[in-house]
Amino acid sequence: MLAKHQWAMGLGVLLAVAGSAGAAQADKLQDVLQRGKLVVGTGSTNPPWHFRDDKGNFAGFDIDVAKIIAKGLFNDPEKVEFVVQASDARIPNITTDKVDITCQFMTVTAARAQQVAFTVPYYREGVGLLLLKGGKYANYDALKGAGDGITVAVLQNVYAEEMVHQALPQAKVDQYDSVDIMYQALNSGRADAAATDASSLRYFMKQNPDRYVDAGYAWNPQTYACAVKRGDPDWLEFVNTSLREAMNGVEFPAYKAAFERWFGEAPPEPKIGFPSEMR
């Protein structure tokens, strides 16, 4: 049995260690507030998500999402600094504190969740089929009914052919090394449809409303979320609160305007009464 004075000394050491550990815990929310701006990692070459407009300013849906978070912090959506990063820097820049948060069309996976903490999702991506308006095939059913008589253009990828065949098992698949050439194949008639991200399809249709239509079928779902450093639940909860209220509450007008601007359609209005997102 410990002597009384030994027990007291041991307790004092434990309390000191606990206090020191608590003081050392991350407090990103207070750090960002004291700094006076939010530092966001993102890209600059992928419309409608993140790119520079004709004036050189950052634009895109990821940019608008980041500004919604900045408004929650400072009541000013412009108090944000964007750090351009390559896709393979999205996680390292978080873990090394180069940025406070990454908003860069980042797909949620279990493997990535071991390295960073994901926020609530702000978009569900998928693959869609772009068609020429007034073309030979009016919709997905017509494409599928044509069997091996159709050709689908797709961006070159090791999984591209398998991905297309998930939706159109008999289609011929032509792969291209750039999105522009893929669209040219559709325009010239070398392809009957172009398989592309649903978000890109919506954006492209919005830019060319009289030229293209959506075939009406999407598959291969992927969840997009922002990412923050693990180990700081207060910061994660703040960002989640900002995003949830943008999609379901007081900031919905800002989220809706961004969604319409980049994807050409309105997201569903939040239901009044019971919070449907809690089901």
KAUR-V580301 format. One record per pair of residues at least 12 apart in sequence whose C-alpha atoms are under 7 Angstrom apart, sorted by the first residue. I is the first residue (numbers start at 1). J is the second residue. If there is no record, write none. Layout:
i: [I:I]
j: [J:J]
//
This chain:
i: [26:27:28:29:33:37:37:37:38:38:38:38:38:39:39:39:39:39:39:40:40:40:40:40:40:40:40:41:41:41:41:41:41:41:41:41:42:42:42:42:42:42:42:43:43:43:43:44:47:48:48:48:48:48:49:49:49:50:50:60:61:61:62:62:62:64:66:67:69:69:72:90:91:94:94:95:100:101:101:101:102:102:102:103:103:105:106:106:106:107:107:107:107:108:108:108:116:116:116:116:117:117:117:117:118:118:118:118:119:119:119:119:119:120:120:121:121:121:122:122:123:123:124:124:124:124:125:125:125:125:125:125:125:126:126:126:126:126:126:126:127:127:127:127:127:127:127:128:128:128:128:128:128:128:128:129:129:129:129:129:129:129:130:130:130:130:130:130:130:130:131:131:131:131:131:131:131:132:132:132:133:133:133:138:139:139:140:140:140:144:147:147:148:148:148:149:150:150:150:151:151:151:151:151:151:151:152:152:152:152:152:152:152:152:152:153:153:153:153:153:153:153:153:153:154:154:154:154:154:154:154:155:155:155:155:155:155:156:156:156:161:182:199:202:202:203:203:203:206:206:248]
j: [232:232:235:235:73:79:80:81:70:79:80:81:100:80:81:82:99:100:101:81:82:83:99:100:101:102:103:82:83:84:85:90:99:101:102:103:82:83:84:85:102:103:104:84:85:86:104:84:60:60:61:200:203:262:61:62:105:62:63:262:258:262:103:104:105:258:103:80:239:242:242:102:116:228:229:229:228:226:227:228:226:227:228:226:227:224:224:225:226:222:223:224:225:223:224:225:227:228:229:230:227:228:229:230:225:226:227:228:225:226:227:236:240:225:240:223:224:225:224:225:223:224:221:222:223:224:197:198:199:221:222:223:224:197:198:218:219:220:221:222:195:196:197:198:218:219:220:195:196:197:198:201:217:218:219:193:194:195:196:214:215:217:193:194:195:201:212:213:214:215:192:193:194:212:213:214:215:211:212:213:211:212:213:215:215:216:215:216:217:168:170:171:170:171:172:171:171:172:192:171:172:173:174:191:192:193:171:172:173:174:191:192:193:194:195:173:174:175:182:185:191:193:194:195:174:175:176:182:194:195:196:175:176:177:178:179:182:175:176:177:173:194:263:263:264:262:263:264:263:264:270]
//
